[in-house]
């Protein structure tokens, strides 16, 4: 089982353009680091600075799902989550070293160094919450995206937008909700009304960001299709599933 998954990963990563995988992983790392600073804090809307890049990861998932299927999108998401956890571990270990951050020499305040260590090192429950949220939302986004794609057989921007916007909107709500339950409600004392309201309004705000650049994502995927990018992985999946529904869907 492990050997098959490993082989699938090797073929998949040779098939998806490296720029897309890189952008996906970098956006995941950035949004988790930037989540340490709030952007908007209202009773009905709470956004951290990770909001600025969180939509990028969902657009990348939608692009991968359109061409390679839900399984591939989930696999790349799990890999990005693993890389982010590894980066978080490295950050935490390096904050334990006795050296000073550059900002300390500008201010001469030890509190500045301690604050940077706390920010870069992260808090265990924030890392746990963000990891669970990302895993849940990536599964929801990928499965919904593919399910809608099977109902809408046109290979147009309208069809791409429909599957992307619906799946991303719901998945973003799931992402915000899981994080709010694990972190905000449990550790920050949010009420359930705040949890639900902020999860919904945050999802709408994040979806609007993806809507703005979704035409770019669609053009990139159409380029993949014209150039037959990822043919090796698609052929492998077709052979494994007997040229089943997923293999047929992703080549549309």
C-alpha positions in Angstrom: 0.0 0.0 0.0 2.7 2.5 1.0 4.8 1.6 -2.0 1.9 2.2 -4.4 1.2 5.6 -2.8 4.8 6.5 -3.0 4.9 5.6 -6.7 1.7 7.6 -7.3 3.3 10.6 -5.6 6.5 10.3 -7.8 4.4 10.2 -11.0 2.1 12.9 -9.9 4.9 15.3 -9.0 6.5 14.7 -12.3 3.2 15.5 -14.0 2.0 18.7 -12.3 4.1 21.7 -13.3 6.6 22.6 -10.6 5.5 26.2 -10.5 2.0 25.3 -9.4 3.2 22.9 -6.7 5.8 25.5 -5.5 3.1 28.3 -5.4 0.8 26.0 -3.5 3.3 25.0 -0.8 4.6 28.6 -0.4 1.1 29.9 0.0 0.4 27.4 2.7 3.5 28.3 4.6 2.9 32.0 4.2 -0.7 31.9 5.3 0.1 30.0 8.5 2.9 32.4 9.3 0.9 35.5 8.5 -2.0 34.2 10.6 -0.1 35.5 13.6 -1.2 39.0 12.8 -4.9 40.2 12.7 -6.1 42.2 9.7 -9.7 42.8 10.6 -11.3 42.2 14.0 -15.0 42.9 14.2 -17.8 41.1 16.0 -19.1 39.6 12.7 -15.8 39.4 10.7 -12.4 38.3 11.8 -9.6 38.0 9.3 -5.9 37.6 9.9 -3.1 38.5 7.4 -3.0 35.0 6.1 -6.2 35.9 4.3 -4.1 37.7 1.8 -2.7 34.5 0.4 -5.1 31.7 1.6 -7.2 31.9 -1.6 -4.1 31.0 -3.6 -3.9 27.5 -2.2 -7.6 26.9 -3.0 -7.2 28.2 -6.6 -4.2 25.8 -7.0 -6.3 23.0 -5.6 -9.1 23.8 -8.1 -6.6 23.9 -11.0 -5.1 20.5 -10.0 -8.5 19.0 -9.5 -9.8 20.1 -12.9 -6.9 18.5 -14.7 -5.8 15.6 -12.5 -8.8 14.8 -10.3 -9.8 15.0 -6.6 -7.3 12.3 -5.5 -4.4 14.2 -7.0 -5.5 17.5 -5.4 -5.8 15.9 -1.9 -2.4 14.2 -2.3 -0.7 17.6 -3.1 -2.6 19.2 -0.2 -1.3 16.5 2.2 2.2 17.0 0.9 1.9 20.8 1.4 0.6 20.2 4.9 3.6 17.9 5.7 6.0 20.5 4.4 4.4 23.2 6.4 4.6 21.1 9.6 8.3 20.5 8.9 8.9 24.2 8.4 7.0 25.0 11.6 9.2 22.4 13.5 12.4 24.0 12.1 11.1 27.5 13.1 10.3 26.3 16.6 13.7 24.6 17.1 15.6 27.7 15.9 13.7 29.9 18.3 15.2 27.9 21.1 18.7 28.9 20.2 20.3 31.8 22.3 20.9 34.1 19.4 19.1 37.5 18.9 16.9 38.6 16.0 18.0 41.6 14.0 15.2 43.7 15.5 16.8 43.4 19.0 19.8 45.3 17.9 17.6 48.1 16.5 15.7 48.5 19.8 17.9 47.0 22.5 14.7 45.5 24.0 14.8 41.8 25.0 11.0 41.8 24.8 11.2 42.3 21.1 13.4 39.2 20.7 11.0 37.2 22.9 8.0 38.4 20.9 9.7 37.4 17.6 10.5 33.9 19.0 6.9 33.5 20.1 5.6 34.6 16.7 8.0 32.6 14.5 8.0 29.5 16.8 4.2 29.4 16.8 1.8 28.0 19.3 1.0 24.3 19.3 -2.7 24.7 19.3 -2.6 27.2 16.4 -0.5 24.8 14.4 -2.8 21.9 15.3 -5.9 24.0 14.4 -4.6 25.2 11.1 -3.4 21.7 10.1 -6.7 20.1 10.9 -8.6 22.9 9.1 -6.4 22.6 6.0 -6.8 18.8 5.8 -10.6 18.9 6.2 -11.1 21.8 3.8 -8.8 20.3 1.1 -10.8 17.0 1.1 -14.1 18.9 1.0 -12.9 21.2 -1.8 -11.5 18.5 -4.0 -14.4 16.1 -3.7 -17.0 18.8 -4.2 -15.1 20.2 -7.2 -14.9 16.9 -8.9 -18.5 16.0 -8.1 -19.8 19.3 -9.6 -17.5 18.8 -12.6 -19.1 15.4 -13.3 -22.5 17.1 -13.4 -21.4 20.0 -15.6 -19.7 18.5 -18.7 -18.9 21.7 -20.6 -15.2 22.6 -20.7 -15.9 26.4 -20.5 -14.9 29.1 -18.0 -18.4 29.1 -16.8 -18.2 25.4 -15.9 -14.8 25.9 -14.3 -16.1 28.9 -12.3 -19.2 27.0 -11.1 -17.2 24.0 -9.7 -14.5 26.3 -8.3 -16.7 28.9 -6.6 -19.1 26.4 -5.0 -16.4 24.0 -3.8 -14.1 26.8 -2.6 -16.9 28.7 -0.8 -18.0 25.7 1.1 -14.4 24.5 1.8 -13.3 27.9 3.0 -16.3 27.9 5.4 -15.2 24.4 6.6 -11.6 25.7 7.0 -12.6 28.7 9.0 -15.1 26.7 11.1 -12.7 23.9 12.1 -10.0 26.5 13.0 -12.4 28.6 15.0 -13.7 25.6 16.9 -10.3 24.2 17.8 -8.5 27.5 18.4 -10.8 30.5 18.7 -13.7 28.9 20.7 -11.5 26.6 22.9 -8.6 29.0 23.7 -9.9 32.5 22.9 -13.4 32.2 24.3 -15.3 32.9 21.1 -19.1 32.3 21.4 -20.7 29.9 19.0 -22.4 32.9 17.3 -19.0 34.4 16.6 -17.6 31.1 15.4 -20.4 30.7 12.8 -20.7 34.3 11.8 -16.9 34.9 11.3 -16.5 31.5 9.5 -19.2 32.5 7.0 -18.2 36.1 6.4 -14.5 35.1 6.2 -15.3 32.4 3.6 -17.2 35.0 1.5 -14.3 37.4 1.7 -11.7 34.7 0.7 -13.9 33.5 -2.1 -14.1 37.0 -3.6 -10.3 37.0 -3.8 -10.3 33.8 -5.8 -13.1 35.0 -8.1 -10.8 37.9 -9.1 -8.0 35.6 -10.5 -10.0 32.5 -11.4 -9.8 33.5 -15.2 -6.0 33.2 -14.9 -6.3 29.7 -13.3 -8.7 28.6 -16.1 -6.4 29.7 -18.8 -3.5 27.9 -17.2 -5.5 24.6 -17.0 -6.6 24.9 -20.6 -3.0 25.3 -21.5 -2.2 22.1 -19.6 -5.0 20.3 -21.6 -3.8 21.6 -25.0 -0.2 20.6 -24.3 -1.3 17.3 -22.7 0.5 18.1 -19.5 0.4 15.2 -17.0 -0.4 12.5 -19.5 1.7 9.9 -17.6 -0.3 10.3 -14.4 -3.7 10.3 -16.2 -2.8 7.2 -18.1 -1.7 5.5 -14.8 -5.0 6.5 -13.2 -7.0 5.3 -16.2 -5.2 1.9 -16.1 -5.8 1.6 -12.3 -9.5 2.5 -12.6 -10.2 0.8 -15.9 -10.6 4.1 -17.6 -13.3 5.0 -15.1 -15.2 8.2 -14.4 -12.4 10.1 -12.8 -10.0 9.4 -15.6 -12.5 10.5 -18.2 -13.6 13.6 -16.2 -10.1 15.0 -15.7 -9.2 14.9 -19.4 -12.2 17.1 -20.4 
